[in-house]
Protein backbone atom coordinates (compact mmCIF):
# COMPACT_ATOMS: atom_id res chain seq x y z
CA UNK A 1 0.00 0.00 0.00
CA UNK A 2 1.16 3.50 -0.76
CA UNK A 3 0.87 6.47 1.61
CA UNK A 4 -1.32 9.00 -0.16
CA UNK A 5 -1.55 11.65 2.57
CA UNK A 6 -0.54 12.49 6.11
CA UNK A 7 -3.27 14.11 8.18
CA UNK A 8 -2.53 15.21 11.75
CA UNK A 9 0.50 12.93 11.75
CA UNK A 10 -1.47 9.89 10.62
CA UNK A 11 -0.46 8.26 7.33
CA UNK A 12 -3.42 7.58 5.08
CA UNK A 13 -2.75 4.65 2.78
CA UNK A 14 -4.49 3.66 -0.40
CA UNK A 15 -6.08 0.23 -0.09
CA UNK A 16 -5.48 -2.64 -2.46
CA UNK A 17 -9.18 -3.04 -3.27
CA UNK A 18 -9.39 -6.08 -1.00
CA UNK A 19 -9.84 -5.11 2.66
CA UNK A 20 -9.17 -8.71 3.74
CA UNK A 21 -5.74 -8.58 2.07
CA UNK A 22 -5.08 -5.15 3.58
CA UNK A 23 -5.79 -6.64 7.02
CA UNK A 24 -3.44 -9.56 6.33
CA UNK A 25 -5.92 -12.44 6.07
CA UNK A 26 -4.26 -15.43 4.34
CA UNK A 27 -7.50 -16.35 2.51
CA UNK A 28 -8.23 -12.78 1.42
CA UNK A 29 -9.25 -13.67 -2.14
CA UNK A 30 -11.76 -16.27 -0.98
CA UNK A 31 -13.16 -13.90 1.64
CA UNK A 32 -13.65 -11.12 -0.92
CA UNK A 33 -15.55 -13.47 -3.24
CA UNK A 34 -17.73 -14.68 -0.36
CA UNK A 35 -18.41 -11.09 0.68
CA UNK A 36 -19.62 -10.30 -2.85
CA UNK A 37 -21.86 -13.37 -2.90
CA UNK A 38 -23.22 -12.59 0.58
CA UNK A 39 -23.94 -9.00 -0.46
CA UNK A 40 -25.98 -10.19 -3.42
CA UNK A 41 -27.90 -12.72 -1.30
CA UNK A 42 -28.70 -9.97 1.21
CA UNK A 43 -29.84 -7.60 -1.55
CA UNK A 44 -32.19 -10.20 -3.04
CA UNK A 45 -33.69 -10.93 0.38
CA UNK A 46 -34.19 -7.20 0.96
CA UNK A 47 -35.63 -6.55 -2.52
CA UNK A 48 -38.08 -9.43 -2.14
CA UNK A 49 -39.06 -8.34 1.39
CA UNK A 50 -38.35 -11.82 2.75
CA UNK A 51 -38.05 -12.57 6.43
CA UNK A 52 -34.88 -14.37 7.42
CA UNK A 53 -36.96 -17.42 8.28
CA UNK A 54 -38.63 -17.51 4.84
CA UNK A 55 -35.31 -16.83 3.09
CA UNK A 56 -33.68 -19.64 5.08
CA UNK A 57 -36.42 -22.03 3.95
CA UNK A 58 -35.90 -20.98 0.33
CA UNK A 59 -32.13 -21.39 0.39
CA UNK A 60 -32.17 -24.57 2.45
CA UNK A 61 -30.14 -23.44 5.42
CA UNK A 62 -30.98 -22.93 9.10
CA UNK A 63 -32.04 -19.37 9.91
CA UNK A 64 -29.19 -18.78 12.41
CA UNK A 65 -26.64 -19.77 9.75
CA UNK A 66 -28.28 -17.44 7.22
CA UNK A 67 -28.23 -14.68 9.83
CA UNK A 68 -24.49 -15.21 10.29
CA UNK A 69 -23.95 -15.08 6.52
CA UNK A 70 -25.89 -11.82 6.26
CA UNK A 71 -23.75 -10.34 9.05
CA UNK A 72 -20.50 -11.24 7.31
CA UNK A 73 -19.75 -14.39 9.28
CA UNK A 74 -19.37 -16.74 6.34
CA UNK A 75 -16.14 -18.62 7.06
CA UNK A 76 -18.04 -21.89 7.57
CA UNK A 77 -20.05 -21.52 4.37
CA UNK A 78 -18.51 -22.59 1.07
CA UNK A 79 -18.65 -20.56 -2.12
CA UNK A 80 -20.53 -23.49 -3.65
CA UNK A 81 -23.22 -23.26 -0.95
CA UNK A 82 -23.53 -19.51 -1.49
CA UNK A 83 -23.93 -20.05 -5.24
CA UNK A 84 -26.58 -22.67 -4.49
CA UNK A 85 -28.39 -20.07 -2.33
CA UNK A 86 -28.37 -17.63 -5.24
CA UNK A 87 -29.74 -20.33 -7.55
CA UNK A 88 -32.53 -21.11 -5.08
CA UNK A 89 -33.32 -17.39 -4.93
CA UNK A 90 -33.83 -17.42 -8.71
CA UNK A 91 -30.43 -16.27 -9.94
CA UNK A 92 -28.31 -17.76 -12.68
CA UNK A 93 -24.63 -17.81 -11.76
CA UNK A 94 -22.17 -17.97 -14.64
CA UNK A 95 -18.55 -18.95 -14.09
CA UNK A 96 -16.19 -17.61 -16.74
CA UNK A 97 -12.57 -18.71 -17.00
CA UNK A 98 -10.20 -16.39 -18.89
CA UNK A 99 -6.57 -17.15 -19.64
CA UNK A 100 -3.99 -14.58 -18.65
CA UNK A 101 -0.23 -14.33 -18.30
CA UNK A 102 0.98 -17.63 -16.86
CA UNK A 103 3.61 -15.85 -14.73
CA UNK A 104 1.08 -14.14 -12.47
CA UNK A 105 -1.67 -15.76 -10.43
CA UNK A 106 -5.24 -15.26 -11.52
CA UNK A 107 -8.04 -13.95 -9.37
CA UNK A 108 -11.70 -14.64 -8.74
CA UNK A 109 -14.16 -11.74 -8.80
CA UNK A 110 -17.91 -11.38 -8.35
CA UNK A 111 -19.83 -9.26 -10.87
CA UNK A 112 -23.57 -8.67 -10.61
CA UNK A 113 -25.42 -8.08 -13.86
Backbone as a ProteinNet text record, in pm:
[ID]
protein_1_A
[PRIMARY]
XXXXXXXXXXXXXXXXXXXXXXXXXXXXXXXXXXXXXXXXXXXXXXXXXXXXXXXXXXXXXXXXXXXXXXXXXXXXXXXXXXXXXXXXXXXXXXXXXXXXXXXXXXXXXXXXX
[TERTIARY]
83.7	0	87.9	41.6	115.7	52.5	137.7	87.3	43.5	-81.6	-132.3	-147.1	-144.6	-154.5	-114.6	-77.4	-53.9	-141.4	-233.5	-327	-308.3	-275.7	-253.1	-155.2	-52.3	49.9	13.9	-102.6	-146.8	-135.4	-62.4	-45.7	-173.5	-225.2	-342.4	-289.9	-324.5	-274.9	-386.8	-353.4	-449.2	-460.7	-584.4	-607.7	-582.5	-574	-548.1	-675.8	-791.3	-918.4	-974.5	-894.3	-938.9	-908.4	-1009.5	-984	-930.8	-966.9	-916.9	-765.7	-718.1	-574.2	-504.9	-566.7	-507.8	-493.9	-584	-578.7	-492.4	-438.4	-344	-404.7	-530.7	-591.5	-528.8	-490.2	-425.9	-520.7	-650.9	-750.3	-829.5	-758.9	-822.7	-903.7	-852.5	-925.1	-1057.1	-1055	-1175.5	-1276.3	-1227.2	-1316.1	-1381.5	-1307.9	-1364.6	-1474.3	-1452.7	-1554.6	-1678.4	-1659.2	-1772.9	-1847.7	-1775.7	-1841	-1929.5	-1881.8	-1962.2	-2086.3	-2071.2	-2186.4	-2285.8	-2235.2	-2322.4	-2397.5	-2329.5	-2393.6	-2510.2	-2491.2	-2598.3	-2714.1	-2684.2	-2789.8	-2870.5	-2801.5	-2869.6	-2956.9	-2907.6	-2984	-3111.5	-3101.1	-3219	-3322.8	-3277.3	-3369.1	-3438	-3362.2	-3418.7	-3517.8	-3477.4	-3563.1	-3693.7	-3688.5	-3808.3	-3887	-3838.9	-3905.7	-3928	-3825.8	-3834.8	-3790.3	-3856.1	-3805.5	-3685.5	-3601.8	-3488.3	-3536.7	-3645.1	-3696.4	-3741.5	-3816	-3862.9	-3744.7	-3649.9	-3531.2	-3452.2	-3439.7	-3367.6	-3435.5	-3568.5	-3641.7	-3613.5	-3612.6	-3590.3	-3449.6	-3350.3	-3212.5	-3167.7	-3248.9	-3216.6	-3107.3	-3114.4	-3014.4	-3085.2	-3035.5	-3097.7	-3092.9	-3196.7	-3203.9	-3083.8	-3036	-2919.3	-2795.5	-2778.3	-2663.7	-2679.7	-2803	-2828.5	-2803.7	-2846.8	-2823.4	-2674.4	-2595.1	-2449.3	-2396.1	-2440	-2395.4	-2426.4	-2546.5	-2589	-2513.7	-2454.3	-2375	-2225.4	-2189.9	-2049.8	-1972.6	-2040.6	-1974.6	-1996.4	-1914.3	-1937.5	-1818.7	-1730.2	-1613.9	-1655	-1762	-1804.2	-1896.9	-1915.2	-2005.3	-1921.9	-1932.1	-1851	-1906.5	-1819.5	-1864.8	-1971.8	-1955	-2053.3	-2190.5	-2195.3	-2322	-2383.7	-2301.8	-2352.5	-2408	-2342.3	-2392.5	-2524.5	-2532.9	-2658.3	-2770.3	-2739.5	-2839.1	-2889.2	-2797.5	-2837	-2926	-2890.3	-2973.6	-3113.4	-3122	-3252.7	-3333.7	-3263.6	-3332.4	-3366.7	-3343.7	-3383.3	-3277.3	-3152.2	-3043.3	-2966.6	-2928.4	-2831.3	-2693.5	-2601	-2463.2	-2375.9	-2306	-2216.7	-2073.2	-1997	-1855.3	-1778.6	-1695	-1619.4	-1471.1	-1400.5	-1257.2	-1187.1	-1097.9	-1020.4	-872.8	-800.9	-657	-588.1	-480.4	-398.9	-253.6	-166	-23	4.8	72	97.6	193.5	264.6	361.2	298.6	173.2	107.8	-17.7	-46.7	-166.7	-293.3	-395.2	-524.2	-600.8	-719.9	-804.3	-948.7	-1027.4	-1169.8	-1243.9	-1338.2	-1415.6	-1563	-1646	-1790.8	-1844.5	-1917.7	-1983.2	-2133.1	-2211.8	-2356.7	-2410.6	-2486.9	-2542.2	-2684.3
-117.7	0	123.7	226.4	350.3	456.9	534	646.6	753.7	797.6	899.6	1035.5	1038.3	1165	1142.5	1251	1248.8	1357.7	1317.6	1411.2	1402	1515.6	1520.7	1412.8	1389.8	1292.8	1148.1	1125.1	988.6	965.3	859.2	826.2	761.1	813.6	758	678.9	551.1	464.7	423.6	414	365.9	214.8	166.5	23.3	-49.6	-181.1	-264.5	-295.6	-264	-304.2	-427.7	-492.2	-607.8	-581.9	-542.3	-511.1	-630.6	-752.2	-870.8	-885.1	-855.2	-857.5	-745.8	-627.9	-514.9	-544	-626.9	-664	-787.3	-846.1	-956.1	-1095	-1111.2	-1244.5	-1332	-1456.1	-1543.1	-1588.1	-1592.5	-1634.9	-1515	-1404.7	-1278.4	-1286.9	-1355	-1366.9	-1438.7	-1549.3	-1627.1	-1543.7	-1471.3	-1390.1	-1279.1	-1218.4	-1111.8	-1166.7	-1284	-1347	-1377.5	-1436.7	-1468.1	-1342.1	-1234.4	-1108.7	-1059.4	-1070	-1029.8	-1115.7	-1246.2	-1336.8	-1308.6	-1288.1	-1258.7	-1127.8	-1029.3	-900	-916.6	-998.1	-1018.7	-1097	-1197.1	-1272.2	-1177.5	-1093	-996.9	-900.8	-854.5	-760.1	-824.3	-948.7	-1019.8	-1036.6	-1076.3	-1093.4	-961.6	-853.2	-720.4	-680	-695.5	-655.4	-733.3	-859	-943.4	-936.7	-853.8	-834	-966.6	-1051.7	-1182.1	-1171.2	-1243.5	-1256.8	-1350.5	-1344.7	-1437	-1581.2	-1605.2	-1741.6	-1792.2	-1709.5	-1750.6	-1766.6	-1674.1	-1683.4	-1810	-1843.2	-1964	-2088.1	-2090	-2202.5	-2212.8	-2098.2	-2098.5	-2146.2	-2104.3	-2139.1	-2271.2	-2327.1	-2457.1	-2453.8	-2353.9	-2343.8	-2298	-2338.2	-2293.4	-2140.8	-2083.3	-1937.2	-1878	-1937.8	-1878.1	-1873.1	-1975.2	-1976.9	-1869.3	-1850.8	-1743.8	-1608.5	-1592.2	-1467.7	-1437.8	-1538.9	-1520.9	-1476.3	-1543.1	-1508.4	-1362.4	-1318.1	-1181.6	-1078.3	-1122.7	-1033.9	-1046.5	-1113.8	-1123.5	-1235.9	-1323.5	-1438.5	-1559.7	-1569.4	-1674.4	-1768.9	-1772.5	-1862.1	-2008	-2049.5	-2189.1	-2223.5	-2130.6	-2152.4	-2148.9	-2252.2	-2259.3	-2167.1	-2133	-2056.5	-2134.3	-2265.9	-2349.2	-2338.6	-2338.1	-2326	-2187.9	-2085.9	-1950.7	-1939.1	-2002.5	-2004.6	-2080	-2191.9	-2266.8	-2179.6	-2099.7	-2007.5	-1910.1	-1855.6	-1762.8	-1832.9	-1956.3	-2032.8	-2050.9	-2088.2	-2110.7	-1981.8	-1868.1	-1739.1	-1689.9	-1774.6	-1742.4	-1678	-1687.9	-1627.2	-1732.6	-1696.8	-1775.6	-1726.7	-1816.9	-1781.4	-1840.1	-1754.2	-1797.2	-1791.5	-1893.8	-1895.3	-1887	-1785.4	-1761.1	-1775.3	-1853.4	-1871.2	-1804.4	-1708.6	-1639.3	-1669.2	-1693.2	-1715.3	-1580.1	-1578.8	-1458.4	-1499.6	-1407.1	-1433	-1543.7	-1646.7	-1762.9	-1731.6	-1618.7	-1585.4	-1518.2	-1478.1	-1414.4	-1492.4	-1501.6	-1576.5	-1504.5	-1582.9	-1526.4	-1485.4	-1435.3	-1394.7	-1429.3	-1436.6	-1464	-1339.9	-1293.9	-1173.5	-1204.9	-1126.4	-1138.2	-1014.4	-1034.1	-926.4	-954.4	-853.5	-867.1	-794.1	-867.5	-807.7	-762.1
0	0	0	-65.3	-75.7	12.7	82.1	160.7	62.5	75.7	-16.4	50.9	185.2	257.4	402	466.8	610.7	669.7	756.3	817.7	968.3	1029.8	1174.8	1220.2	1140.3	1175.3	1149.4	1091.2	1061.6	911.9	874.8	733.2	681.7	574.9	507.6	388.5	384.3	278.3	185.1	59.1	-40.3	-26.5	-21.5	-8.8	-139.6	-129.3	-246.3	-324.6	-266.2	-326.6	-258.9	-175.8	-99.8	48.3	125.8	266.3	345.6	305.1	374.2	353.4	234	206.9	284.2	285.9	357.7	506.7	560.1	701.7	726.5	618.3	633	641.9	602.8	606.8	498.8	533	434	323.2	350.3	250.7	198.2	178.1	141.9	12.7	-87.2	-214	-196.9	-124.3	-98.1	-18.6	81.5	164.2	82.6	-9.6	-91.9	-183	-240.3	-324.3	-241	-123.2	-36.5	5.1	30.3	67.5	-46.1	-169.7	-285.3	-300.7	-280.7	-290.3	-178.3	-57	57.7	36.9	-19.2	-45.6	-142.8	-244.6	-342	-280.4	-199.5	-130.2	-42.6	32.3	120.7	41.1	-73.2	-155	-209.7	-252.1	-303.9	-192.8	-75.3	37.6	69.6	68.4	96	-13.4	-139.3	-251.8	-255.1	-212.9	-214.2	-83.4	9.4	139.2	211.6	209.3	274.7	419.9	507.4	643	637.4	739.3	742.1	747.7	818	827.9	691	616.6	483.9	388.3	395.4	309	341.1	468.6	508.4	451.7	453.7	395.5	246.1	178	33	-3.7	73.9	38.7	99.9	188.1	245.5	350	435.9	542.3	670.1	785.7	909.6	922.8	979.1	991.3	1064.6	1174.7	1240.9	1151	1067.1	975.5	867.6	818.5	721.9	787.5	909.9	983.1	992.4	1024.5	1029	893.4	786.9	651.9	621.8	655.3	626.1	710	820.4	905.3	878.2	769.2	730.6	795.9	866.2	928.2	838.2	733.2	633.9	618.5	715.8	706.3	695.7	760.4	757.5	642.6	550.3	437.3	309.4	229.2	107.1	-1.2	-95	-211.6	-286.5	-294.7	-365.3	-299.3	-166.3	-95.4	-119.6	-123.9	-148.6	-290.8	-386	-523.7	-529.6	-456.7	-449.4	-391.5	-290.1	-232.6	-339	-417.3	-523.7	-626.1	-661.5	-755	-698	-570.9	-508	-496	-496.4	-492.9	-633.6	-734.1	-870.9	-956.9	-916.8	-994.2	-1072.8	-1192.9	-1268.1	-1226.7	-1208.5	-1176.4	-1285.8	-1357.1	-1464.5	-1413.8	-1442.4	-1408.6	-1539.7	-1551.4	-1673.9	-1641.2	-1718.4	-1700.4	-1817.7	-1785.9	-1889	-1866.7	-1973.9	-1963.9	-1952.4	-1875.8	-1865.2	-1859.3	-1837.6	-1830.3	-1728.3	-1771.8	-1686	-1571.4	-1577.4	-1473.1	-1351.4	-1361.2	-1247.4	-1210.5	-1082	-1042.7	-1087	-1116	-1152	-1027.9	-1048.4	-936.8	-965.9	-862.2	-874.2	-828.7	-909.6	-879.7	-891.9	-824.7	-834.6	-905.1	-1013.9	-1086.8	-1085.8	-1059.5	-1060.5	-1182	-1263.1	-1385.6	-1363.4
[MASK]
+++++++++++++++++++++++++++++++++++++++++++++++++++++++++++++++++++++++++++++++++++++++++++++++++++++++++++++++++

